[in-house]
Amino acid sequence: ELVAMGFSKLRAEKAVHYTDNNGVDHAVNWLSEHENDADIDLPIKKPKPAPPPEPAKPKLSPEEAAAKAAELQKQLREKREKEEREAELLREKNRIEGTRLALETAKRLEEEEKLRIAQQREREKREHEKHKAEVREKLRQDYIERFGCEPPPEPEEKVEEKSKKDQAAFWVGKMKKDYKDSNRAGLETCLKTLRIYIENVMNNPNEPKYRKVPTTGKAWTNRIAPIAEGPKDLMKVLDFQDVGDAMAIEENKVVDGFACGQAIKFIDLVLRQL
């Protein structure tokens, strides 16, 4: 009927299609509303066919389902164990790194503290020497003012008349003065070895093997003897006696721990300056 009314066959088919074949009146109305559409004379677009449904998965038997479940549980367990191992390795790595940093920090702080103490001692020593010089100069000026001439020279204090602390400082300083330029390596080896001997007897005062140091063995010959003057003198300050083949503290003699500690401090000071 639509074709008989003058509509093209394609338009008539589209009108019937889009009005669900509800009669001529509906088709005519649709054509009136859409006669100016750009695609009015284009063929009807057929919808793409729906994809075929996926084939149903075969149903597992109870035995297969149990095996599948066990396999999944195993995979989950292995994954969890792997993650725990990796986490533990990371924790151990962090612990080691933390320990390393802590040790490095402690060592650095210890070295800084030693340096600070050494610098403080140097300042105190300089101030003490300056004060002594000022006192001597004042006494000198007073003498000149009173007597009109220079005062007589002061008798030099003998080393053995000084305190053990001052004697230790004297002999360590003398070794530094005499050998720092001519045999610096030998001086450093000698002082490090003396430090070990002194620290051993200080920390183990009743241990016979530390109260006697052989002077004929390789250790003394190679490490101490190259520094000819000073090592035995320093040990004598700490109550070691030269008994021919060794430096030894008498059996009933009490080790002077304070003097040993002071000697070690003077040695450490010189070692840092080498």
C-alpha positions as CSV (number, residue, x, y, z in Angstrom):
1,E,0.0,0.0,0.0
2,L,2.8,2.4,0.8
3,V,4.4,1.8,-2.6
4,A,1.0,2.4,-4.2
5,M,0.9,5.7,-2.3
6,G,4.1,6.8,-4.0
7,F,6.8,5.9,-1.5
8,S,9.8,4.0,-2.7
9,K,10.1,0.4,-1.8
10,L,13.2,1.1,0.5
11,R,11.4,3.8,2.4
12,A,8.3,1.7,2.7
13,E,10.3,-1.2,4.1
14,K,12.1,1.1,6.6
15,A,8.8,2.6,7.7
16,V,7.3,-0.9,8.3
17,H,10.5,-2.0,10.1
18,Y,10.8,0.9,12.5
19,T,7.1,0.9,13.3
20,D,7.1,-2.8,14.0
21,N,4.5,-3.3,11.3
22,N,1.7,-1.6,13.3
23,G,-0.3,-0.5,10.2
24,V,-0.2,2.0,7.4
25,D,-1.1,5.0,9.5
26,H,1.9,4.5,11.8
27,A,4.2,3.9,8.7
28,V,3.0,7.1,7.0
29,N,3.5,9.1,10.1
30,W,7.0,7.8,10.5
31,L,7.8,8.6,6.9
32,S,6.5,12.2,7.4
33,E,8.7,12.6,10.4
34,H,11.9,11.2,8.9
35,E,11.6,12.2,5.2
36,N,14.4,14.7,5.6
37,D,16.8,12.3,7.5
38,A,20.2,12.1,5.8
39,D,20.1,8.3,5.8
40,I,16.4,7.9,4.8
41,D,17.4,6.3,1.5
42,L,20.2,4.1,2.9
43,P,19.6,0.4,3.5
44,I,18.5,-0.7,6.9
45,K,21.5,-1.4,9.2
46,K,21.3,-5.0,10.3
47,P,22.5,-5.5,13.9
48,K,25.6,-7.6,14.3
49,P,24.8,-11.1,15.2
50,A,25.5,-11.8,18.9
51,P,28.6,-13.9,19.5
52,P,27.9,-17.5,20.1
53,P,27.8,-18.4,23.8
54,E,31.0,-19.9,25.3
55,P,30.9,-23.6,25.6
56,A,30.1,-24.6,29.1
57,K,33.1,-25.8,31.1
58,P,33.1,-29.4,31.8
59,K,32.0,-30.1,35.4
60,L,34.7,-31.5,37.5
61,S,34.3,-34.7,39.4
62,P,34.6,-34.6,43.2
63,E,38.1,-36.1,42.9
64,E,39.2,-33.5,40.3
65,A,37.7,-30.7,42.4
66,A,39.6,-31.8,45.5
67,A,42.8,-32.1,43.5
68,K,42.2,-28.6,42.0
69,A,41.5,-27.2,45.5
70,A,44.7,-28.8,46.9
71,E,46.8,-27.4,44.0
72,L,45.4,-23.9,44.6
73,Q,46.1,-24.2,48.3
74,K,49.7,-25.3,47.6
75,Q,50.2,-22.3,45.2
76,L,48.9,-19.9,47.9
77,R,51.1,-21.5,50.6
78,E,54.2,-21.3,48.4
79,K,53.4,-17.7,47.5
80,R,53.0,-16.8,51.2
81,E,56.2,-18.7,52.2
82,K,58.1,-16.8,49.4
83,E,56.8,-13.5,50.6
84,E,57.7,-14.3,54.2
85,R,61.3,-15.3,53.1
86,E,61.7,-12.1,51.2
87,A,60.4,-10.1,54.1
88,E,62.7,-11.9,56.5
89,L,65.7,-11.2,54.1
90,L,64.8,-7.6,54.0
91,R,64.5,-7.4,57.8
92,E,67.9,-9.1,58.2
93,K,69.4,-6.7,55.6
94,N,68.0,-3.7,57.4
95,R,69.2,-5.1,60.8
96,I,72.8,-5.6,59.4
97,E,72.8,-2.1,57.9
98,G,71.5,-0.6,61.1
99,T,74.2,-2.4,63.1
100,R,76.9,-1.2,60.7
101,L,75.7,2.4,60.9
102,A,75.5,2.2,64.7
103,L,79.0,0.8,64.9
104,E,80.4,3.4,62.5
105,T,78.6,6.2,64.5
106,A,79.9,4.8,67.8
107,K,83.5,4.6,66.4
108,R,83.3,8.1,64.9
109,L,82.0,9.5,68.2
110,E,84.7,7.7,70.1
111,E,87.4,9.1,67.8
112,E,85.9,12.6,68.0
113,E,85.9,12.3,71.8
114,K,89.5,11.1,71.9
115,L,90.5,14.0,69.6
116,R,88.6,16.5,71.8
117,I,90.3,15.2,74.9
118,A,93.7,15.4,73.2
119,Q,93.1,18.9,72.0
120,Q,91.9,19.9,75.5
121,R,95.1,18.5,77.0
122,E,97.2,20.3,74.5
123,R,95.4,23.6,75.3
124,E,95.9,23.0,79.0
125,K,99.5,22.2,78.5
126,R,100.1,25.3,76.5
127,E,98.2,27.4,79.1
128,H,100.3,25.8,81.9
129,E,103.5,26.5,80.0
130,K,102.4,30.1,79.3
131,H,101.6,30.6,83.0
132,K,104.9,29.2,84.1
133,A,106.8,31.4,81.6
134,E,104.9,34.5,82.9
135,V,105.7,33.6,86.5
136,R,109.4,33.1,85.6
137,E,109.5,36.4,83.8
138,K,107.9,38.2,86.7
139,L,110.4,36.7,89.1
140,R,113.2,37.6,86.8
141,Q,112.1,41.2,86.6
142,D,111.7,41.4,90.4
143,Y,115.2,40.0,90.8
144,I,116.7,42.6,88.4
145,E,114.8,45.4,90.1
146,R,116.1,44.3,93.5
147,F,119.7,43.4,92.7
148,G,120.4,45.1,89.4
149,C,121.5,42.0,87.5
150,E,120.1,38.8,85.9
151,P,119.2,36.1,88.3
152,P,121.4,33.0,88.4
153,P,120.2,30.1,86.2
154,E,117.7,27.7,87.8
155,P,119.0,24.2,88.4
156,E,117.4,21.8,85.9
157,E,115.1,19.3,87.5
158,K,116.2,15.7,86.9
159,V,113.8,13.4,85.1
160,E,113.8,10.9,87.9
161,E,112.7,13.6,90.4
162,K,109.5,14.3,88.4
163,S,106.2,12.5,89.1
164,K,105.6,9.3,87.2
165,K,103.1,11.1,85.0
166,D,105.6,13.7,84.0
167,Q,108.4,11.1,83.6
168,A,106.1,9.1,81.2
169,A,105.3,12.3,79.3
170,F,109.1,13.1,79.1
171,W,110.2,9.8,77.7
172,V,107.3,9.5,75.2
173,G,108.0,13.1,74.1
174,K,111.7,12.4,73.8
175,M,111.2,9.4,71.6
176,K,108.9,11.5,69.4
177,K,111.5,14.3,69.2
178,D,114.4,12.0,68.5
179,Y,112.8,9.7,65.9
180,K,109.8,11.3,64.3
181,D,111.9,12.6,61.4
182,S,114.6,9.9,61.2
183,N,112.5,6.8,61.8
184,R,108.8,7.6,61.9
185,A,107.7,4.1,60.9
186,G,109.9,2.5,63.5
187,L,108.7,5.0,66.2
188,E,105.1,4.2,65.4
189,T,105.7,0.4,65.6
190,C,107.6,0.8,68.9
191,L,104.9,3.0,70.5
192,K,102.1,0.6,69.5
193,T,104.1,-2.4,70.9
194,L,104.8,-0.6,74.1
195,R,101.2,0.3,74.4
196,I,100.2,-3.3,74.2
197,Y,102.7,-4.3,76.9
198,I,101.5,-1.5,79.2
199,E,97.8,-2.2,78.6
200,N,98.3,-5.9,79.2
201,V,99.9,-5.4,82.6
202,M,97.5,-2.7,83.6
203,N,94.4,-4.9,82.8
204,N,96.0,-8.1,84.2
205,P,98.3,-6.9,87.0
206,N,98.5,-10.4,88.6
207,E,99.3,-12.3,85.4
208,P,103.0,-13.3,85.5
209,K,103.3,-13.5,81.7
210,Y,102.3,-9.8,81.4
211,R,104.6,-8.7,84.3
212,K,107.7,-9.9,82.3
213,V,108.6,-8.7,78.8
214,P,111.5,-10.6,77.1
215,T,114.1,-8.3,75.5
216,T,116.0,-11.0,73.5
217,G,113.1,-12.3,71.3
218,K,112.1,-11.2,67.8
219,A,109.3,-9.0,69.1
220,W,111.6,-6.8,71.1
221,T,114.5,-6.9,68.6
222,N,112.3,-6.1,65.6
223,R,109.7,-3.7,67.1
224,I,111.3,-2.1,70.1
225,A,115.1,-2.1,69.8
226,P,115.3,0.2,66.7
227,I,114.3,3.0,69.0
228,A,117.5,2.9,71.1
229,E,116.6,5.4,73.9
230,G,113.3,5.7,75.6
231,P,111.5,2.3,75.6
232,K,113.3,0.8,78.7
233,D,113.2,4.2,80.4
234,L,109.5,4.4,80.0
235,M,109.0,0.9,81.3
236,K,111.2,1.7,84.3
237,V,108.9,4.5,85.2
238,L,106.1,1.9,85.4
239,D,108.2,-0.3,87.8
240,F,109.7,-2.6,85.2
241,Q,113.3,-3.5,86.0
242,D,116.0,-4.6,83.5
243,V,116.9,-8.1,84.6
244,G,119.2,-8.8,81.6
245,D,117.0,-10.8,79.3
246,A,113.7,-9.1,80.1
247,M,112.0,-6.1,81.6
248,A,110.1,-7.4,84.6
249,I,108.1,-6.1,87.6
250,E,109.1,-7.6,90.9
251,E,106.8,-10.4,92.2
252,N,105.4,-8.5,95.2
253,K,105.3,-5.1,93.5
254,V,101.8,-3.7,93.0
255,V,101.2,-2.5,89.4
256,D,100.6,1.3,89.3
257,G,97.5,1.3,87.1
258,F,97.2,5.1,87.1
259,A,100.8,5.6,85.8
260,C,100.1,2.9,83.2
261,G,97.0,4.7,82.1
262,Q,98.8,8.0,81.8
263,A,101.5,6.5,79.8
264,I,99.0,5.0,77.4
265,K,97.3,8.4,77.0
266,F,100.6,10.0,76.1
267,I,101.4,7.3,73.6
268,D,98.0,7.7,72.0
269,L,98.5,11.4,71.8
270,V,101.8,11.0,70.0
271,L,100.5,8.3,67.7
272,R,97.7,10.6,66.5
273,Q,100.3,13.3,65.8
274,L,102.5,11.0,63.6
